[in-house]
Amino acid sequence: MVKLLGFVLVSFISLAGYCQSPPAHTVFDQLLKKNVSQSGHVNYKGFIKDTVALNQYLDLLSKNPPNEKSWSKQEQMAYWINAYNAFTIKLIIKYYPIKSIKDIGSSIQIPFVNTPWDIKFITIGKEKWI
């Protein structure tokens, strides 16, 4: 297991009952409970085994960008925190095994990438982020 660096894993359950409501974060919440210890250590091999569920959740997020008019600020914040964390896990397992997320770019030698934060690895709607 590798301890997370640079972000905090927090899963928020979305509030239901809106037209164009936020996606439920239940799948991600279950994945976190299964693959992250109480002390914050992440079992990336577990996430690799759960790639189908993770990819389904990422697809759900990608196809359901936040609606600023109908979602509360709390729902929007939950969406972005979960999206960043879930897509970051996907990025890490893409290059697993690595000792640190900081190894992505610098030691893996992706052209024009010095850090993992130079990579636009989050797709929401038709836009790429980060």
C-alpha positions as CSV (number, residue, x, y, z in Angstrom):
1,M,0.0,0.0,0.0
2,V,1.1,3.5,-0.7
3,K,0.2,6.6,1.4
4,L,-1.5,9.3,-0.6
5,L,0.5,12.5,-1.2
6,G,-0.9,15.8,-2.3
7,F,-4.6,15.3,-1.8
8,V,-7.2,14.0,0.7
9,L,-9.6,11.3,-0.1
10,V,-13.0,12.4,1.0
11,S,-16.2,11.0,-0.4
12,F,-19.5,13.0,-0.1
13,I,-22.9,11.4,-0.7
14,S,-24.9,13.6,-3.0
15,L,-28.2,14.9,-2.1
16,A,-31.0,13.6,-4.2
17,G,-34.3,15.0,-5.4
18,Y,-33.4,17.6,-8.0
19,C,-34.1,17.8,-11.7
20,Q,-30.7,17.4,-13.3
21,S,-29.5,16.1,-9.9
22,P,-25.9,15.4,-9.2
23,P,-24.6,11.9,-9.8
24,A,-24.6,9.6,-6.7
25,H,-21.2,9.0,-5.3
26,T,-22.1,5.7,-3.7
27,V,-19.8,3.6,-6.0
28,F,-16.8,5.8,-5.2
29,D,-17.7,5.8,-1.5
30,Q,-17.7,1.9,-1.6
31,L,-14.4,1.8,-3.5
32,L,-12.8,4.1,-0.9
33,K,-14.0,2.1,2.0
34,K,-12.7,-1.1,0.4
35,N,-9.3,0.2,-0.8
36,V,-8.3,3.0,1.6
37,S,-7.3,2.2,5.2
38,Q,-8.3,4.3,8.2
39,S,-4.8,5.8,8.2
40,G,-5.1,6.9,4.6
41,H,-3.0,4.2,2.9
42,V,-4.3,3.3,-0.5
43,N,-4.4,-0.2,-1.9
44,Y,-3.8,0.6,-5.5
45,K,-3.8,-3.1,-6.4
46,G,-7.3,-3.2,-5.1
47,F,-8.3,-0.3,-7.3
48,I,-6.7,-2.0,-10.2
49,K,-8.9,-5.0,-9.5
50,D,-11.9,-2.7,-9.3
51,T,-11.1,-0.8,-12.5
52,V,-14.4,-1.6,-14.1
53,A,-16.3,0.1,-11.2
54,L,-13.9,3.0,-11.1
55,N,-14.2,3.5,-14.8
56,Q,-18.0,3.4,-14.6
57,Y,-17.9,6.1,-11.9
58,L,-15.5,8.3,-13.9
59,D,-17.7,7.9,-17.0
60,L,-20.7,9.0,-14.8
61,L,-18.8,12.1,-13.7
62,S,-17.6,12.9,-17.2
63,K,-21.1,12.8,-18.6
64,N,-22.7,14.7,-15.8
65,P,-20.8,18.0,-15.2
66,P,-22.0,20.2,-12.4
67,N,-25.1,22.3,-13.0
68,E,-24.5,25.6,-11.2
69,K,-28.2,26.6,-11.4
70,S,-29.7,23.5,-9.9
71,W,-26.9,22.0,-7.7
72,S,-26.1,23.4,-4.2
73,K,-22.6,24.7,-3.5
74,Q,-22.1,21.6,-1.3
75,E,-23.1,19.3,-4.2
76,Q,-20.8,21.1,-6.5
77,M,-17.9,20.9,-4.1
78,A,-18.6,17.2,-3.4
79,Y,-18.5,16.6,-7.2
80,W,-15.2,18.4,-7.8
81,I,-13.5,16.8,-4.8
82,N,-14.6,13.3,-5.7
83,A,-13.8,13.9,-9.4
84,Y,-10.3,15.1,-8.6
85,N,-9.6,12.2,-6.3
86,A,-11.1,9.5,-8.5
87,F,-9.3,10.7,-11.6
88,T,-6.1,11.0,-9.7
89,I,-6.4,7.4,-8.5
90,K,-7.0,6.4,-12.2
91,L,-3.8,8.3,-13.2
92,I,-1.8,6.6,-10.5
93,I,-2.9,3.1,-11.4
94,K,-2.2,3.8,-15.0
95,Y,1.5,4.1,-14.1
96,Y,1.5,1.6,-11.1
97,P,3.8,0.5,-9.5
98,I,5.3,3.9,-8.6
99,K,6.7,5.1,-5.3
100,S,5.1,8.5,-5.5
101,I,2.6,10.4,-7.7
102,K,5.5,12.8,-8.1
103,D,7.3,10.1,-10.2
104,I,4.7,10.6,-12.9
105,G,6.3,12.9,-15.5
106,S,9.7,13.2,-14.0
107,S,10.9,9.6,-13.9
108,I,8.5,8.1,-16.4
109,Q,9.6,10.7,-19.0
110,I,6.4,11.7,-20.6
111,P,7.2,14.4,-23.2
112,F,6.6,18.0,-22.0
113,V,5.5,16.8,-18.6
114,N,7.6,17.6,-15.5
115,T,5.0,16.8,-12.8
116,P,1.7,14.9,-12.8
117,W,-0.1,18.2,-12.5
118,D,1.1,19.1,-16.0
119,I,-1.1,16.3,-17.4
120,K,-4.7,17.1,-18.4
121,F,-6.1,13.9,-17.0
122,I,-9.6,14.8,-16.0
123,T,-12.4,14.9,-18.6
124,I,-15.7,16.5,-17.7
125,G,-18.1,17.0,-20.5
126,K,-16.0,18.0,-23.5
127,E,-13.3,19.7,-21.5
128,K,-9.9,18.4,-20.2
129,W,-8.8,19.7,-16.8
130,I,-5.6,19.9,-14.9
